[in-house]
Amino acid sequence: MEIVLSIAIGVLAGSGIWLLLRPRTFQVIMGLTLISYAVNLFIFSMGRVTLGAPPVVQTDWAATASQYADPLPQALVLTAIVIGFATTALFLVVLLASRGLSDTDHVDGRERPQ
């Protein structure tokens, strides 16, 4: 399971960096989104990938830390998802306004020959 998670994080981060280097604004926004997904997945994996473990300590179970999942990375990722969604929506609104003013969506503002 850990190797699949590591490959997924690597593919998301690599794709995000490749899209960040593209000249169009929408591709840059999608690159930032993919990198934020990779970081969220990385933070989530730091809470130990355990299946069937409760996230909160129960009183009838033994008090060993190995039997529980860490709830802090889950809370951080949930917060990051909400903030990332709002930031992406703001970027898209600014992109549409910029394209309406300049008739192009290139980062440097120049129109490329076809």
Phi, psi and omega in degrees: 000323182294325181290323177295318178295319179294319178295319179297318178296317179296317180294317179296316181293317179296317178295321179295319178293320178298319179290330177296332182273000180280156185278344184270145185293319181297322178293325176295318179296318178294326176296317177297322179294317179295322177294322178294325175295320179296318179294319178298317179294323177294314179297319180297323180288340178290344178276017182065125178277098178236132180264131176080008179267137180287144180281344183238144182294131176255146186285335182274355177265165176291153186267043176262140185289342182287347182267359186237149172273150180276119182281344183295313177298326178295318178292321179295318180293320178298317177295319180294326177296315180295315180293320178296321178296316180294320179294319178296320177297319178295317178300319181292323177294317178295322177299314180295321178293319179294320179292325177294327181277327187247355181059025176210156177240020176281150182294320182274356175087353180267146177278133180273144175290146182281000000 
